[in-house]
Amino acid sequence: VLDEPAGRRRTAPSRRSAALAHALQDAELLVVEGESAKALRARLHEVAAFAAQVSYGQVADLAATLQRELRGLAHRAAVVVTSPEDAERRLTHLADLLESGETAYTAADGRSFLGRASGPARIGFLFPGQGSGHGTGGGALRRRFPEAAEVFDRAALPTTGDMVATDVAQPRIATGSAAGLRVLDALRLEASVAVGHSLGELSALHWSGALDEDTLLEAARVRGKAMAEHSSSGTMASLSVKPERAEQLIEGLSVVVAGYNGPEQTVVAGPVDEIEEVQRRAERSEIPCT
């Protein structure tokens, strides 16, 4: 766990990024608050009813208006929406949760949130490890922000081949983290603490100022290359299941549970041919496996 670095240099968003930020978005963030759960519920119903009457283009105006009205009240709700209908549905759902007595909620897709602030807010960054994503193009982040495009251009990642191979995945993921951090810096979104998951520890060290960006990308490249060259006899797979279910999938094989990434994500390791058998078993059971 790393504390906030001292003296991080902040750069202003480019003119293009600023213009895009004021343009019509694919999605908007609607934030609502109240002095109590009851007041928040009433406000959610009010905003939901209004959202149902606006045009697609006016959703951005609604988001801006709600943001300007924030007073730092304790009971809070937020939704990421793509249309007036989506806004009405998500806001109403949160109001219904409050009606049933729920005071804390995070949707599985991360687009609806309900909670109560109990003190000063702190932002923490969690940098991902190997197993995250599978593309090297940079996606919308690269297309939208020149700050991110610059990082990807300099990294010169491969565009063909096995994108999840260790020697490709590690520099790819570190590049994405560095690009994302550039964008967060430009948008003035600052954290007070950061942690990294495995490979992500390097990105957290970069955030803290211990590694510059070039060193981060080179360290990830060398790390990935070394691990690929010295682990040819075995491999890993990530199963989206609890450890108990993972144990059932590897039964009878020379495969072991190698990591507990989360309540519903278990990593197994073993010989390549036996991990392939685990993947086949997972596929037959309709269990996500990467």
Residue pairs with C-beta under 8 A, 6 or more apart in sequence:
1 193
1 194
1 195
2 193
2 194
2 195
2 204
2 205
2 207
2 208
3 192
3 193
3 208
4 190
4 191
4 192
4 193
5 207
5 208
5 209
6 209
7 209
8 185
8 190
8 209
10 185
10 188
11 147
11 185
11 186
12 186
13 21
13 147
13 186
13 187
14 145
14 146
14 147
14 186
16 146
17 144
17 145
17 146
17 147
17 186
20 144
20 145
24 57
24 60
25 60
26 82
27 80
27 81
27 82
28 59
28 60
28 62
28 63
28 80
28 81
28 82
28 87
29 63
29 78
29 79
29 80
30 47
30 51
30 62
30 63
30 66
30 78
30 79
30 80
30 81
30 87
30 91
31 63
31 66
31 67
31 70
31 76
31 77
31 78
32 40
32 43
32 44
32 47
32 66
32 76
32 77
32 78
32 91
33 40
33 43
33 70
33 71
33 72
33 73
33 74
33 75
33 76
33 77
34 40
34 41
34 42
34 43
34 73
34 75
34 76
35 73
35 74
35 75
36 75
37 75
37 98
37 103
37 116
38 98
39 75
40 75
40 76
40 77
40 98
41 95
41 98
41 99
44 77
44 91
44 92
44 94
44 95
44 98
45 91
45 92
45 95
47 62
47 66
47 87
47 91
48 87
48 88
48 91
48 92
48 95
49 88
50 62
51 59
51 62
51 81
51 84
51 87
51 88
51 91
52 84
52 85
52 87
52 88
53 84
54 61
54 62
54 84
55 84
56 83
56 84
58 84
59 81
59 83
59 84
59 87
62 87
72 117
74 116
74 117
74 118
75 103
75 116
76 113
76 114
76 115
76 116
76 117
77 91
77 94
77 112
77 113
77 114
77 115
78 112
78 113
79 87
79 90
79 91
79 94
79 111
79 112
79 113
80 110
80 111
80 112
81 87
81 90
81 111
90 111
90 112
93 112
94 105
94 112
94 114
97 105
97 114
98 114
102 114
103 114
103 115
103 116
104 114
104 115
104 116
105 112
105 113
105 114
105 115
106 112
106 113
106 114
107 113
122 191
122 192
122 193
123 189
123 190
123 191
123 192
124 191
124 192
124 193
124 194
124 195
125 181
125 184
125 191
125 193
125 194
125 195
125 204
125 207
126 194
126 195
126 196
126 197
126 200
127 177
127 194
127 195
127 196
127 197
127 200
127 201
127 203
127 204
127 207
128 173
128 177
128 197
128 199
128 200
129 173
129 196
129 197
129 198
129 199
129 200
130 166
130 169
130 170
130 173
130 198
130 199
131 164
131 169
131 238
131 261
131 267
131 290
132 173
132 176
133 172
133 173
133 176
134 163
134 164
135 163
135 172
136 152
136 157
136 158
136 159
136 163
136 168
136 172
136 175
137 152
137 159
138 148
138 149
138 152
138 175
138 176
138 179
141 148
141 176
141 179
141 180
141 183
142 148
142 149
142 152
142 179
143 149
145 179
145 182
145 183
145 186
147 179
147 182
147 183
147 185
147 186
148 179
148 180
148 182
148 183
150 182
151 175
151 178
151 179
151 182
151 213
152 175
152 179
154 217
155 171
155 175
155 217
157 168
157 171
157 172
157 175
158 168
161 168
162 168
163 169
163 172
164 290
165 228
166 224
166 227
166 228
166 231
167 221
167 224
167 225
167 227
167 228
167 229
168 224
169 224
170 199
170 220
170 221
170 223
170 224
170 227
171 217
171 220
171 221
171 224
173 199
173 200
173 220
174 199
174 202
174 203
174 216
174 217
174 219
174 220
175 217
175 220
177 200
177 203
177 206
178 203
178 206
178 213
178 216
178 217
181 203
181 206
181 207
184 190
191 207
194 204
194 207
194 208
195 204
196 202
196 203
196 204
196 205
197 261
199 220
199 223
202 211
202 216
202 219
202 220
202 223
203 216
205 211
205 216
206 212
206 213
206 215
206 216
211 219
233 271
233 272
234 269
234 270
234 271
234 272
234 275
235 269
235 270
235 271
235 272
235 275
236 258
236 267
236 268
236 269
236 275
237 267
237 268
237 269
237 275
237 278
237 279
237 282
237 289
237 290
238 261
238 265
238 266
238 267
238 289
238 290
239 245
239 246
239 249
239 265
239 266
239 267
239 268
239 278
239 282
239 287
239 288
239 289
240 264
240 265
240 287
240 288
240 289
241 249
241 264
241 265
241 266
241 287
242 263
242 264
242 266
243 257
243 260
243 266
245 266
245 287
246 257
246 266
246 268
247 257
249 268
249 278
249 281
249 282
249 285
249 287
250 256
250 257
250 268
250 270
250 278
253 270
253 274
253 277
253 278
254 270
254 271
254 274
255 268
255 269
255 270
255 271
255 274
255 275
255 278
256 268
256 269
256 270
257 266
257 267
257 268
258 267
258 268
258 269
259 266
259 267
260 266
260 267
261 267
268 275
268 278
269 275
270 278
278 289
279 289
282 288
282 289
283 289
